[in-house]
Amino acid sequence: MVKINGESFDIAGKSIEKYLIDAGYDTKRVAVELNGDILSKLQYENTILCDGDCVEVVCFVGGG
């Protein structure tokens, strides 16, 4: 199980990028922290989630 924003998901083996797209996130407007480390957007495609990983996804919102 992978914990994402405090909720557990059975998605071990999936890339960060695949999870974000499947979950409906705009990959250009999020920041991702994996086990306490912030990932660069270039790492999303090749970073594979493993059992026990802890992920935080933060969305950027514009306003005026």
Secondary structure, 3 states (H helix, E strand, C coil): CEEECCEEECCCCCEHHHHHHHCCCCHHHEEEEECCEEECHHHCCCCECCCCCEEEEEECCCCC
